[in-house]
Structure formats: C-alpha cells, structure tokens
C-alpha cells in the first residue's frame, strides 16, 4: 500500500509539472528570434508587430505562418491534451485503489489500470518534448540543420523532468504490482 501511495504522489507531481509546462509560454524561440513556438500557439515577431495564432486555428488564417509545417505542431498540442487527460484518469484510478485498501482481484485490476495510464502518460509526454525538440529540424523556413538546445526555454525542460517523474511512478507501480 505504501508503494502505491508513493507512486500516487509521484504521479500527482508529474501531472502538475506537465500541466505547468504545457500552460507556460516559453518553449521554443528560433535563433533569429522571429518565431516563438509554444504548445498551443505560434508567434511571429517582426520589428513592428507581434502576431500570435492558436495552433488549431492557424490553417484558416493566411499569414506569415504559411511556410511553417503545422501538422507537427497540431500533433504536439494533441499529445499534450491527451497526456493531461490520461494522467488525470490515472490519478483517479490510483485514488480509487488507495481508497479501497484491498488485496482482491478488483484492487489488482485498479493498480494495473493505474500503471497502464501512467505508461501512456509517459509515452505521450515523451512524444511532446520529442516533437518540440525536432521542431526546428522540420521547418525549412528556419534554415537550420541541427538542434540547438539553447533555443528551448524552461517549459521544455520542465516537460522532460515530468517525463522522468512519469517513468519513476511507472517503476514504483510496477514494483507494487509485483509485491501484491
């Protein structure tokens, strides 16, 4: 039970860290400082005007964002929404397991479901930072051929930290399942 409680606390911290990372606006800024990409919006910084568009509404707008490949940004935003939702479901299953305090088959199924939700959260959070990491490689308009880590802000690094926490919680839940 104490392992499941510890895993639940780690899963809660990972969920809060990932949600914070997704909602903050400091993900990627290209080296020329002309494009600023977040999970849900993309901004173009010109000398006179800063325009920002939401990722999901960008295809209907003809603007300076035409040369940017939007599909990877839409996938990143979708992965982020999915990760938060699955993580909250995992927290619900984990809370239900802790409330039951049982060692019967239903409780075992709950902890397995919690572990599976945690695994999916880990995979989707890794998908988010992997897609953001390769953002500058996917954009021919940036004119870059390498990944420069200095272009990524603190939100990106918080996301990597939350992925590590999801992995840690997954290992804790796996040990808790093996102990039962």
C-alpha positions as CSV (number, residue, x, y, z in Angstrom):
1,X,0.0,0.0,0.0
2,X,2.8,2.4,0.8
3,X,4.4,1.9,-2.6
4,X,1.0,2.6,-4.3
5,X,0.7,5.8,-2.2
6,X,4.2,6.8,-3.1
7,X,3.5,6.2,-6.8
8,X,0.3,8.2,-6.5
9,X,2.2,11.2,-5.0
10,X,4.8,11.0,-7.8
11,X,2.1,10.7,-10.4
12,X,0.4,13.8,-8.9
13,X,3.6,15.8,-9.0
14,X,4.3,14.6,-12.6
15,X,0.8,15.7,-13.7
16,X,1.2,19.1,-12.1
17,X,4.6,19.6,-13.6
18,X,3.5,18.5,-17.1
19,X,0.4,20.7,-16.9
20,X,2.5,23.7,-15.8
21,X,5.0,23.1,-18.6
22,X,2.2,22.9,-21.2
23,X,0.5,26.1,-20.0
24,X,3.6,28.2,-19.7
25,X,4.7,30.1,-22.8
26,X,8.5,29.5,-23.0
27,X,9.0,26.5,-25.3
28,X,11.0,27.4,-28.4
29,X,12.3,30.5,-30.0
30,X,14.4,30.3,-33.1
31,X,17.9,31.8,-33.1
32,X,16.8,34.9,-35.1
33,X,14.0,35.5,-32.5
34,X,11.5,35.8,-35.3
35,X,9.3,32.8,-34.5
36,X,8.3,31.8,-31.0
37,X,6.5,28.4,-30.7
38,X,4.6,27.2,-27.7
39,X,2.4,24.1,-27.4
40,X,-0.8,25.8,-28.3
41,X,0.3,29.0,-30.1
42,X,2.9,30.3,-32.5
43,X,4.0,33.9,-32.6
44,X,5.8,35.8,-35.3
45,X,8.0,38.7,-34.0
46,X,8.6,41.3,-36.7
47,X,10.2,44.7,-36.0
48,X,6.8,46.4,-35.9
49,X,4.2,43.9,-34.9
50,X,4.0,40.7,-32.9
51,X,1.2,38.4,-34.1
52,X,0.2,35.2,-32.3
53,X,-2.2,32.5,-33.6
54,X,-3.6,29.4,-31.9
55,X,-2.2,26.2,-33.3
56,X,-5.7,24.7,-34.0
57,X,-7.0,27.9,-35.9
58,X,-3.8,28.6,-37.9
59,X,-4.9,26.7,-41.0
60,X,-7.8,29.0,-41.6
61,X,-5.6,32.1,-41.4
62,X,-3.4,33.2,-44.4
63,X,-0.5,35.0,-42.8
64,X,3.2,34.8,-42.2
65,X,2.8,31.3,-40.9
66,X,2.2,29.7,-44.3
67,X,5.7,28.3,-44.6
68,X,5.6,26.6,-41.2
69,X,4.6,22.9,-41.1
70,X,1.6,23.0,-38.9
71,X,0.9,19.2,-38.7
72,X,3.7,18.6,-36.3
73,X,2.6,21.4,-34.1
74,X,-1.0,20.1,-34.1
75,X,0.3,16.7,-33.2
76,X,2.3,18.2,-30.3
77,X,-0.8,20.1,-28.9
78,X,-2.9,16.9,-29.3
79,X,-0.3,14.8,-27.5
80,X,-0.3,17.4,-24.7
81,X,-4.0,17.4,-24.2
82,X,-4.1,13.6,-24.4
83,X,-1.3,13.3,-21.8
84,X,-3.0,15.5,-19.3
85,X,-6.4,13.7,-19.7
86,X,-4.8,10.2,-19.4
87,X,-2.8,11.4,-16.4
88,X,-5.9,12.6,-14.6
89,X,-7.6,9.3,-15.3
90,X,-4.6,7.5,-13.9
91,X,-4.8,9.7,-10.8
92,X,-8.5,8.8,-10.5
93,X,-7.7,5.1,-10.7
94,X,-4.8,5.4,-8.2
95,X,-7.0,7.3,-5.7
96,X,-9.7,4.6,-6.1
97,X,-7.1,1.9,-5.4
98,X,-5.8,3.7,-2.3
99,X,-9.3,4.2,-1.0
100,X,-10.2,0.5,-1.4
101,X,-7.1,-0.7,0.5
102,X,-7.8,-4.2,-0.7
103,X,-5.8,-7.1,-2.0
104,X,-8.5,-8.7,-4.0
105,X,-8.7,-9.1,-7.8
106,X,-10.6,-5.8,-8.3
107,X,-7.9,-3.9,-6.5
108,X,-5.2,-5.6,-8.5
109,X,-7.1,-4.6,-11.7
110,X,-7.2,-1.0,-10.5
111,X,-3.5,-0.8,-9.9
112,X,-2.8,-2.4,-13.3
113,X,-5.1,0.2,-14.9
114,X,-3.3,3.0,-13.0
115,X,0.1,1.6,-14.2
116,X,-1.2,1.5,-17.8
117,X,-2.5,5.1,-17.6
118,X,0.9,6.1,-16.2
119,X,2.7,4.3,-19.1
120,X,0.5,6.1,-21.6
121,X,1.2,9.4,-19.9
122,X,4.9,8.8,-20.0
123,X,4.7,7.9,-23.7
124,X,2.7,11.0,-24.6
125,X,4.8,13.3,-22.5
126,X,7.9,12.0,-24.3
127,X,6.1,12.5,-27.6
128,X,5.5,16.2,-26.7
129,X,9.1,17.0,-26.0
130,X,10.4,14.9,-28.9
131,X,8.1,16.7,-31.3
132,X,9.2,20.1,-29.9
133,X,12.9,19.0,-30.0
134,X,12.7,18.3,-33.7
135,X,10.6,21.4,-34.4
136,X,13.5,23.4,-35.8
137,X,14.6,20.5,-38.0
138,X,11.1,20.2,-39.5
139,X,10.9,23.8,-40.5
140,X,12.8,24.6,-43.7
141,X,11.9,28.3,-43.2
142,X,14.2,28.4,-40.1
143,X,17.2,27.4,-42.3
144,X,18.7,25.2,-39.5
145,X,20.2,21.7,-39.8
146,X,20.9,21.0,-36.2
147,X,19.1,21.0,-32.9
148,X,20.3,23.9,-30.7
149,X,19.3,23.3,-27.1
150,X,19.8,27.0,-26.2
151,X,16.7,27.8,-28.3
152,X,14.5,25.9,-25.9
153,X,13.0,27.6,-22.8
154,X,12.3,26.4,-19.3
155,X,8.9,24.9,-20.2
156,X,10.7,22.3,-22.4
157,X,13.0,21.3,-19.6
158,X,10.1,21.1,-17.1
159,X,8.4,18.7,-19.6
160,X,11.5,16.5,-19.7
161,X,11.5,16.4,-15.9
162,X,7.8,15.4,-15.8
163,X,8.6,12.6,-18.2
164,X,11.2,11.3,-15.8
165,X,8.7,11.5,-13.0
166,X,6.2,9.6,-15.0
167,X,8.8,6.9,-15.6
168,X,9.7,6.8,-11.8
169,X,6.0,6.5,-10.9
170,X,5.7,3.7,-13.5
171,X,8.5,1.8,-11.9
172,X,7.0,2.3,-8.4
173,X,3.6,1.0,-9.6
174,X,5.3,-2.0,-11.3
175,X,7.1,-2.9,-8.1
176,X,3.8,-2.5,-6.2
177,X,2.1,-4.9,-8.6
178,X,4.8,-7.4,-8.3
179,X,4.6,-7.2,-4.5
180,X,0.9,-8.0,-4.5
